[in-house]
Amino acid sequence: MTSEISPEEPVPYEEPVRPQEPAQYDEGFTAEVGVGPHPLPWPEGEWYDPELLAGGDRRNVVDAYRYWTREAIVADLDTRRHDFHVAVENWGHDFNIGSVVRTANAFLAKEIHIVGRRRWNRRGAMVTDRYQHVRHHPDTESLTVWASAENLPIIGIDNLPGAVPLERTELPRRCVLLFGQEGPGLTEEARRHVSVVCSIAQFGSTRSINAGAAAAIAMHAWVQRYAEIG
């Protein structure tokens, strides 16, 4: 069984990000984020938020969405989301999940799937989760059942023995990219359910890279193959 996670769900173990406030820097310097109140006359359109037009828009959004309501932004993004999904195992409250969500928003993933524990640290997401559809699965089998019903192959990303190089693999256009948590990587259960495991080529002295960085590389590999680059 799966369920949508409300983007407004409280996260008691972390401080909320306040995107409407100006960014603070060293030596007393303050940089204004976003834009101030819109000069009169205001633009017309049901997608505009009167409160933002009057008070300014300090959110972490691109200029094209300035002064838009969150609902209008999500609706517009829904018309052009890409065909890949991102799934992350969350058995130990992985702090990288926020970074993965932020990157998934940047590359416009169809949905984000949290496997395991429902709660995750949203600080690294920089509020981008408010513009994404986030779905929870209690375990990998549940994710597999959902993906099978949607005819979506699950592609594991991990440097495991027998993994095929991501750089030489053509990812399916419609797929789920599954990432393990920092440290242990994909669980044994996840390895049993994936269609294939792709590894990322590395040339240094360590055998692994940050889970958030690995997710960004894999998503960009999909984007390079399928996205329309303007």
Summary of the structure (lengths in Angstrom):
residues: 230
radius of gyration: 19.1
end to end distance: 38.5
largest distance: 62.5
contacts: 650
relative contact order: 0.15
helix: 32%
strand: 19%
